[in-house]
Amino acid sequence: MNFENMNALSQKVEGVLGTVRTLKQENAKVRKELENAKAQLQDKSILLDTANANIASLKSNLSDTNAKLTAVGASLTDAKAALDARVNQVNAQEQALNEKLVSIANLKNLAAEKDRDIAALNGIINEKIELLNALNAKVEEKDAIIAKLMDQLQAQSDEIADAQEKFNQLVATIENELGTDLSIEEPSVETDDVQEAEESVEAVEEAVEEVADEVEQAPAQEDLPTIEVHGAEEKEESKSRASGEGSQTSFFD
């Protein structure tokens, strides 16, 4: 497993999570603004009711004033001006109320859109996490197999080295007894231990290739980072090959 690719994948997942958190914060802000707008709408409604009550009161006063029009002409002019101002104020309030209603509708649509985006991002994150966990489980399983095979290979290498040492000691003892050097030819057929070591190396290589094939055959998804198998497995494979070659050439040196 390439740890740089793993870090890159983690950074992408963290970036998606950061986007989700940002969207949630924006959503909360929008909801708060919506609540404030509703509160303002209630305040405007109260003001509108008050204004309507004032208008009704002014109209009542106007009816009374009409009866006294001759006596209070100047007062009527002032009252009419005040009434016009109040009507203008009410109209302005109604316009502002309509604008607030439009803003509230837009905020609701924006909040729904953000909720859909968050749900979609959560689904993508969950799918990628599940795929990553499955691949990690497979890699760990193959690593355990490789470690077991490496232990077996090391044990075989130790046995071969021990046998070689005993053989060299036996040859030295015979040469000392005979007082001459013995000429020993290398056998044309490999020993069972060397053959078993080669089979262990081949098993390690097959295990590594199987992991690589499984990762390559994983279902492709849009924006899903490619995970390659390198590093620890290839190093173990190189060590296995080196151990196998050393065992084959050093037995009769």
N, C-alpha and C positions, 0 to 999 in steps of 0.2 A: 504493500500500500504506500503510495507517494504522499508523504506527510504535507508537502507543499500544496498538493491538490486538495488534501483534506482541509488545510487551513483556508484555502481559497473558498471551498464550499462552505466552511463555517462562517467566513466573512460575508458570503452572499446571503446565507440564512439569517445572520445577524442584521444585515441591511434590510431584508424583508421584514424582520421583526421590528426594526426601528421605524420602518414605514407604517407598519400596523399601529405601533404606539402613537405615531404622529397623527394618523387618521382618527384614532380614538380620542386624542386630545382635541382635534378639530371638531369632532362630532360632539364632544362634551361642551365645547365653546358655542357651537351652533345651537345646541339645546338650551344653553343658558340664555343666549340671545333671544331664542324663541320665547322662553319664559318671561324675559324682560319685556318683549314686545306684547305678550298677552297682558302683562300688568299695565303697560301703557295704554293698551286698548281698553281695558276696564276703566282706567282713569279718564280716558277720552269719552267713554260712554257716560260716565258720571257727569263730566262737564257738559256733555251734550244734553243730558236730561235737565241739568241745572239751567242751561241756556234756554231750553224749551220752556221750562217753568218761568224763567224771567221774561221770555217773549210773551207767554200767556198773561203774565202779570202786567207787562207793559201795554198789551192790547186792552186789558181790562181798564187800566188807567187811562188809555187813550179814549175809550168809550166815555168814561166819566169826563175826560177833558173836553171832548167834543160838545158836551152839554154846556160847558163853561168856556167855549171857544172865544167868545167876544172878550171875556174878562182876562183869560190867561193865554192870549195869542203868543206872547213872547216865550212863555213856558213851554207851549206846544212845539215851538221850533227847536228848542233845546232837547226836548224829549224825543222828537223825531230823529234828530242827529244821533242821539245816544242809541236809539233803536237800530238805525242803519249800521252803526259801528258794531253793535252786537250781532246783527245778521251777517255782516262780513266776517266776523270772528267765527261764527258758527260754520259758515261756508269753508273757511280756511281749515277749521277743525275736521270737517267732513272730508275734505281733500286729503288732509294728512292721514285720516283714518283709512281711507281707501289705499293710500300708498303703503301703510303698515300692513294691511291685509295682503297686498301683493307680495310684500317682503316676507311675510309669514309663510305664504304658499311656496315661495322660492326656497326659503330655508327648510321647509319640510321635504321638498324634492331633493335638496342637497343632502340632507341627513339620510334619506332613504338610499341615495346613490352611494354615500360613504359606507353605509351598512352593507350594501351588496359588495363593494370593493373589499371590505374587511373579511367578509365570509369567503370570497374567492381566494384571497391571499392565504387565509387559514387553511383552506383545502389544499392549495399547492404546497404549503409548508408541511402539512401532515403527510402528503404523498411522498415528498422527498425524504422526510425523516424515516418513514417506513422502509423505503428503498435502501437508504443508507444503512439502517440497522440490519436489514437482510444481508446486504453485501458484507458488512462487518462480521456478522455471524459466520458467513461462509469462509471469510479470510481467517478468522480465529480457528475454525475447525481445521482448515488446511495447514495452518501454522502448527497446530498440535500434532498433526500427522507427520509433518516435516521434522519437528523436534524429536518425535519418537524414532523416526528413521535415522536421524543424525546420531541419536544415542546408540542405536544398533550398529551403525557404521563405525562409530568411535570404538565400540567394544570389539568389533571385528578387527579394526586396525590395531588395537592394543594386543589382541591375540596373535595377529600376524607378526607384530614387532617382537613379542615375547618368544614366539617360535623361531624367528630369525636369530634372536640373540642366543637361544639355546643351541640352535644349529651351528652358529659360528663358534660357540664355546666347544661343542663336540668336535668340530673340524680342527680347532686349535689343539685340543687334547690328543686327537689322533695324530696330527702332525708332530706334536712333541714326542709321542711314543715311538713313531716311525723315524723321526729325525729327518723328515723330508716334507716338502710342500705338496699338497694334494691339488690336482687339477680337477675342478668340479664344473661340469657343464650345466648350463641352465636347462631345465626341463622344457620340452616343446609344448607340453599341455599345462594349462593353468591349474593351480590348486583349487580345492573347493572353497577355501576361505577367500581367495582373490575373486573367484566367481561370485560368491555371495556378496562381497563388497560392491562389485560392479552392479549386481542386481539391486542393491540398496540405493546406489546412485541413480540408476534408471527409475526406481520408484519415486525418489525425491523429484527428479525432473518431471515425471508424469504428474505428480501432485501439483507442482507449480504450474504446469501447462493447463491442468484442469481448472485451477483457480482463475487463470487468465482467460480461458475460454468462457467460463461462467460469467465473469464480469463483462466480457465483450458482448455476450448474448443477452445481457440485461435489457429490458424494454426501454427504448428511447422515449424521452418526454421533452416537450418544448422547454427551453431554458434550463434543462437539467445538466449539471456539469458532468463531464466524462471522468470516470474514476479508473485509473490505470493501476495495475499490480506491478510494482517494481520494488527495489530496495532490499528489504530483509530477505524475501524469498530468493532473489537472484544472488545475494551474497551467500546464503546457505547453499544454493546450488553450486556456486563456484568453489566453496569450501569442500563440498561433497566430491566434486570432480577432482580437485587437487588431492584429497585424501585417497581417492580411488587410484589415481595415477601413481601416487607415492607408494601405495601398497604394492602395486604391480611391479614397479621397477626396483624397489629397495630390498626385496626379499632375498635375491641372490647377488647383491652387489659385492 
